[in-house]
Amino acid sequence: MKYLTGFLAFWYNFIIGDDWTIAVGVVLALALGAWLARSHVDAWLWLPLAVGVVLVFSLWRAVKAPDARM
């Protein structure tokens, strides 16, 4: 059981890490990209745009946080 909890803890820290909003943004961007691709829409531009939006949102949250440590 110790190995299973260690394995799950590794994947949680690897995927979620410090900011869960980035993980959610990536999952949503991939889901929307898959949906657009299945709808026969040119979806190749969506993922770079989504990465930029998630990055800007994450930086905005980090800068406005009163206890932001660097």
PAVEX-493781 format. One line per field, with one value per residue (C-alpha): chain; residue in one letter; residue number from 1; x, y, z. Coordinates in steps of 0.001 Angstrom, whole numbers, plus 524288, in hexadecimal, padded with zeros to 5 digits. Example, Ala and Ser with C-alpha at 12.3 -4.5 7.8 and 13.67 -1.06 7.14 Angstrom:
% residues 2
mol <- [A / A] .
type <- [a / s] .
seq <- [1 / 2] .
x <- [8300C / 83566] .
y <- [7EE6C / 7FBDC] .
z <- [81E78 / 81BE4] .
END
This chain:
% residues 70
mol <- [A / A / A / A / A / A / A / A / A / A / A / A / A / A / A / A / A / A / A / A / A / A / A / A / A / A / A / A / A / A / A / A / A / A / A / A / A / A / A / A / A / A / A / A / A / A / A / A / A / A / A / A / A / A / A / A / A / A / A / A / A / A / A / A / A / A / A / A / A / A] .
type <- [m / k / y / l / t / g / f / l / a / f / w / y / n / f / i / i / g / d / d / w / t / i / a / v / g / v / v / l / a / l / a / l / g / a / w / l / a / r / s / h / v / d / a / w / l / w / l / p / l / a / v / g / v / v / l / v / f / s / l / w / r / a / v / k / a / p / d / a / r / m] .
seq <- [1 / 2 / 3 / 4 / 5 / 6 / 7 / 8 / 9 / 10 / 11 / 12 / 13 / 14 / 15 / 16 / 17 / 18 / 19 / 20 / 21 / 22 / 23 / 24 / 25 / 26 / 27 / 28 / 29 / 30 / 31 / 32 / 33 / 34 / 35 / 36 / 37 / 38 / 39 / 40 / 41 / 42 / 43 / 44 / 45 / 46 / 47 / 48 / 49 / 50 / 51 / 52 / 53 / 54 / 55 / 56 / 57 / 58 / 59 / 60 / 61 / 62 / 63 / 64 / 65 / 66 / 67 / 68 / 69 / 70] .
x <- [80000 / 80B7B / 8101F / 802B3 / 80116 / 80ED5 / 80BEC / 7FF29 / 805A1 / 8102E / 8063E / 7FE2B / 80A2A / 80EA6 / 801A8 / 7FC0F / 808BC / 807EA / 7FC75 / 7F062 / 7EAD7 / 7F564 / 7F1F2 / 7E388 / 7E6C4 / 7EEC8 / 7E40E / 7D9C5 / 7E25E / 7E4DF / 7D679 / 7D252 / 7DCE7 / 7D83B / 7CA39 / 7CDFA / 7D5E9 / 7CA80 / 7C1BD / 7CAAC / 7CF20 / 7DD49 / 7E0EB / 7EFAA / 7EFC0 / 7E7A0 / 7F211 / 7FC9E / 7F22B / 7ED4A / 7FB24 / 7FCBC / 7EFD4 / 7F2F7 / 8008B / 7FB5E / 7F0D4 / 7FAB5 / 8042C / 7F92A / 7F528 / 8033D / 8058E / 7F901 / 7FB0F / 7FF29 / 8086F / 80F13 / 81C86 / 82740] .
y <- [80000 / 80903 / 807D0 / 80ADD / 81723 / 81B71 / 81915 / 820C4 / 82BB7 / 82CC1 / 82E0A / 837CF / 8404A / 83E8F / 84254 / 84BFB / 8514C / 85EB2 / 8641E / 85BFA / 8665E / 86397 / 85520 / 85857 / 861E6 / 857B7 / 84D78 / 8571E / 85B9B / 84DA4 / 84A31 / 85601 / 8533E / 84531 / 849B5 / 853B4 / 84984 / 83FEF / 84AD6 / 84C04 / 859AA / 85DD6 / 85C69 / 85DAA / 86BD1 / 86951 / 862D5 / 86D78 / 877A5 / 86FF0 / 86E8C / 87D40 / 87FAA / 875F5 / 87BD0 / 889B6 / 88580 / 87E45 / 889BF / 89324 / 88AD2 / 889D1 / 89871 / 89C58 / 89298 / 899FD / 88F56 / 88C77 / 88715 / 886BE] .
z <- [80000 / 802C2 / 7F4B8 / 7EF44 / 7F76B / 7F3C1 / 7E569 / 7E60D / 7EDB6 / 7E343 / 7D84F / 7E005 / 7E25C / 7D44D / 7CE1C / 7D7D7 / 7DD66 / 7E39B / 7DC00 / 7D945 / 7D01C / 7C607 / 7C61E / 7C45D / 7B96A / 7B23D / 7B368 / 7AEA4 / 7A358 / 79EF9 / 7A01B / 7982A / 78E20 / 78CBA / 78B5C / 780F3 / 77991 / 779BE / 7749F / 768B8 / 76C97 / 76B25 / 77977 / 77836 / 77CBF / 788E7 / 7915B / 79043 / 792FD / 79EBD / 7A406 / 7A344 / 7AA32 / 7B508 / 7B6A9 / 7B7A1 / 7C147 / 7C9AD / 7C9CE / 7CCFC / 7D8A0 / 7DD4C / 7DC7F / 7E353 / 7EE70 / 7FAB2 / 7FF55 / 7F259 / 7F55E / 7EB4D] .
END
